[in-house]
Amino acid sequence: MAFTDEDGLERIFRLFPLRTGIMIPEWIVTGPKADLLGAGGLLGAGYWGRSWEWNENISWLGFN
């Protein structure tokens, strides 16, 4: 997990589900809009490929 400040760390923890068995992405990019929109404020999310490479088919990276 990587973050740039305490606000970023708190923002990430609020996105984790409270129950087990719910799939979450291997990586996410979030910004200040996540404070108001939750997961709707994500800037990107996805999963790595089998060799830990960027996989366009199972990842999304955009800008709100």
C-alpha positions as protocol buffer text, in pm:
chain_id: "A"
residue {
  index: 1
  type: MET
  ca { x: 0 y: 0 z: 0 }
}
residue {
  index: 2
  type: ALA
  ca { x: 130 y: 344 z: -85 }
}
residue {
  index: 3
  type: PHE
  ca { x: -5 y: 685 z: 3 }
}
residue {
  index: 4
  type: THR
  ca { x: 126 y: 1039 z: 11 }
}
residue {
  index: 5
  type: ASP
  ca { x: -12 y: 1166 z: 342 }
}
residue {
  index: 6
  type: GLU
  ca { x: -236 y: 1072 z: 636 }
}
residue {
  index: 7
  type: ASP
  ca { x: -547 y: 1187 z: 447 }
}
residue {
  index: 8
  type: GLY
  ca { x: -460 y: 948 z: 163 }
}
residue {
  index: 9
  type: LEU
  ca { x: -418 y: 657 z: 405 }
}
residue {
  index: 10
  type: GLU
  ca { x: -754 y: 729 z: 570 }
}
residue {
  index: 11
  type: ARG
  ca { x: -921 y: 761 z: 228 }
}
residue {
  index: 12
  type: ILE
  ca { x: -792 y: 417 z: 125 }
}
residue {
  index: 13
  type: PHE
  ca { x: -905 y: 248 z: 448 }
}
residue {
  index: 14
  type: ARG
  ca { x: -1259 y: 384 z: 407 }
}
residue {
  index: 15
  type: LEU
  ca { x: -1284 y: 204 z: 71 }
}
residue {
  index: 16
  type: PHE
  ca { x: -1214 y: -143 z: 215 }
}
residue {
  index: 17
  type: PRO
  ca { x: -1524 y: -358 z: 266 }
}
residue {
  index: 18
  type: LEU
  ca { x: -1622 y: -448 z: 621 }
}
residue {
  index: 19
  type: ARG
  ca { x: -1713 y: -807 z: 529 }
}
residue {
  index: 20
  type: THR
  ca { x: -1495 y: -1086 z: 398 }
}
residue {
  index: 21
  type: GLY
  ca { x: -1549 y: -1250 z: 62 }
}
residue {
  index: 22
  type: ILE
  ca { x: -1590 y: -924 z: -128 }
}
residue {
  index: 23
  type: MET
  ca { x: -1341 y: -885 z: -411 }
}
residue {
  index: 24
  type: ILE
  ca { x: -1135 y: -567 z: -416 }
}
residue {
  index: 25
  type: PRO
  ca { x: -886 y: -453 z: -683 }
}
residue {
  index: 26
  type: GLU
  ca { x: -515 y: -522 z: -637 }
}
residue {
  index: 27
  type: TRP
  ca { x: -441 y: -155 z: -695 }
}
residue {
  index: 28
  type: ILE
  ca { x: -640 y: 169 z: -684 }
}
residue {
  index: 29
  type: VAL
  ca { x: -569 y: 537 z: -746 }
}
residue {
  index: 30
  type: THR
  ca { x: -784 y: 776 z: -549 }
}
residue {
  index: 31
  type: GLY
  ca { x: -813 y: 1151 z: -511 }
}
residue {
  index: 32
  type: PRO
  ca { x: -1001 y: 1404 z: -298 }
}
residue {
  index: 33
  type: LYS
  ca { x: -1335 y: 1327 z: -469 }
}
residue {
  index: 34
  type: ALA
  ca { x: -1333 y: 987 z: -296 }
}
residue {
  index: 35
  type: ASP
  ca { x: -1409 y: 1170 z: 30 }
}
residue {
  index: 36
  type: LEU
  ca { x: -1752 y: 1263 z: -105 }
}
residue {
  index: 37
  type: LEU
  ca { x: -1815 y: 992 z: -363 }
}
residue {
  index: 38
  type: GLY
  ca { x: -1650 y: 685 z: -208 }
}
residue {
  index: 39
  type: ALA
  ca { x: -1562 y: 434 z: -480 }
}
residue {
  index: 40
  type: GLY
  ca { x: -1721 y: 672 z: -732 }
}
residue {
  index: 41
  type: GLY
  ca { x: -1424 y: 904 z: -678 }
}
residue {
  index: 42
  type: LEU
  ca { x: -1162 y: 653 z: -792 }
}
residue {
  index: 43
  type: LEU
  ca { x: -921 y: 763 z: -1062 }
}
residue {
  index: 44
  type: GLY
  ca { x: -822 y: 408 z: -1151 }
}
residue {
  index: 45
  type: ALA
  ca { x: -837 y: 48 z: -1033 }
}
residue {
  index: 46
  type: GLY
  ca { x: -756 y: -298 z: -1151 }
}
residue {
  index: 47
  type: TYR
  ca { x: -556 y: -616 z: -1135 }
}
residue {
  index: 48
  type: TRP
  ca { x: -206 y: -701 z: -1252 }
}
residue {
  index: 49
  type: GLY
  ca { x: -143 y: -963 z: -1520 }
}
residue {
  index: 50
  type: ARG
  ca { x: 11 y: -1306 z: -1451 }
}
residue {
  index: 51
  type: SER
  ca { x: 365 y: -1166 z: -1471 }
}
residue {
  index: 52
  type: TRP
  ca { x: 278 y: -851 z: -1271 }
}
residue {
  index: 53
  type: GLU
  ca { x: 248 y: -644 z: -1587 }
}
residue {
  index: 54
  type: TRP
  ca { x: -13 y: -380 z: -1672 }
}
residue {
  index: 55
  type: ASN
  ca { x: -317 y: -557 z: -1813 }
}
residue {
  index: 56
  type: GLU
  ca { x: -550 y: -327 z: -2003 }
}
residue {
  index: 57
  type: ASN
  ca { x: -830 y: -588 z: -2009 }
}
residue {
  index: 58
  type: ILE
  ca { x: -871 y: -600 z: -1632 }
}
residue {
  index: 59
  type: SER
  ca { x: -768 y: -248 z: -1531 }
}
residue {
  index: 60
  type: TRP
  ca { x: -911 y: 98 z: -1572 }
}
residue {
  index: 61
  type: LEU
  ca { x: -729 y: 429 z: -1546 }
}
residue {
  index: 62
  type: GLY
  ca { x: -915 y: 752 z: -1610 }
}
residue {
  index: 63
  type: PHE
  ca { x: -958 y: 1096 z: -1471 }
}
residue {
  index: 64
  type: ASN
  ca { x: -1268 y: 1244 z: -1302 }
}
